[in-house]
Each structure stands twice: as structure tokens, then as C-alpha cells.
Amino acid sequence: MNYFRQIIEELPETIIAPPELRHRRVEIIILPLDEVIGNGKSTAVDANGWPLGFFEETEGRWAGEPLVREPQGEYETRLEFE
């Protein structure tokens, strides 16, 4: 399967199709790689969809009771492979 994928930083009014795909049946999907928040401002996201700087801004910000990891119990004994 041949396909063409391109990330465009600022979408122009006209999209140029690659020559090898012209005059063929194709599917075009336009997917915004940023989110528009309530004030109309665009927020860039990383490859996993998280806003850029999200973890740096939220790291260490927990203001509640200290988080405690409860005891995990004993590991179950299993039969060994032969």
C-alpha cells in the first residue's frame, strides 16, 4: 500500500497533491494536531496528544494528603516450566 503523509505547520488554502496520487481514487483526512481552547487560542500537543509542557507544569503540584503506596502482599508461588 502506497501512502503519503505530511505534517503541515500552517495549512494553506490549497493543498497540492503528490504527482503519484493525482488522477487516482484517494481518501484525504485532515486532522488538526493542536487543540483550540475556549478563548480560541491554539495549544500545541506532543506526539501522544498531551499539551506541550503539561507534565513540566503539573509535576510536583499535588497539594493534598501525601500519597502512600499500600503493601502489595506476597507474590503468588507458581509452578515452574519444564
Secondary structure as the mmCIF struct_conf table of DSSP 4:
data_model
#
loop_
_struct_conf.conf_type_id
_struct_conf.id
_struct_conf.beg_label_comp_id
_struct_conf.beg_label_asym_id
_struct_conf.beg_label_seq_id
_struct_conf.end_label_comp_id
_struct_conf.end_label_asym_id
_struct_conf.end_label_seq_id
BEND BEND1 GLU A 9 GLU A 10
BEND BEND2 GLU A 13 THR A 14
HELX_LH_PP_P HELX_LH_PP_P1 ILE A 15 PRO A 18
HELX_RH_3T_P HELX_RH_3T_P1 PRO A 19 LEU A 21
TURN_TY1_P TURN_TY1_P1 ARG A 22 HIS A 23
BEND BEND3 ARG A 24 ARG A 24
BEND BEND4 LEU A 33 LEU A 33
STRN STRN1 ASP A 34 VAL A 36
TURN_TY1_P TURN_TY1_P2 GLY A 38 ASN A 39
BEND BEND5 GLY A 40 GLY A 40
STRN STRN2 SER A 42 ALA A 44
STRN STRN3 VAL A 45 VAL A 45
TURN_TY1_P TURN_TY1_P3 ALA A 47 ASN A 48
BEND BEND6 GLY A 49 GLY A 49
HELX_LH_PP_P HELX_LH_PP_P2 TRP A 50 TRP A 50
STRN STRN4 PRO A 51 PRO A 51
TURN_TY1_P TURN_TY1_P4 LEU A 52 GLY A 53
HELX_RH_AL_P HELX_RH_AL_P1 PHE A 54 THR A 58
TURN_TY1_P TURN_TY1_P5 GLU A 59 GLY A 60
BEND BEND7 GLY A 64 GLU A 65
HELX_LH_PP_P HELX_LH_PP_P3 PRO A 66 LEU A 67
HELX_LH_PP_P HELX_LH_PP_P4 ARG A 69 PRO A 71
HELX_LH_PP_P HELX_LH_PP_P5 GLU A 74 THR A 77
HELX_LH_PP_P HELX_LH_PP_P6 LEU A 79 PHE A 81
#
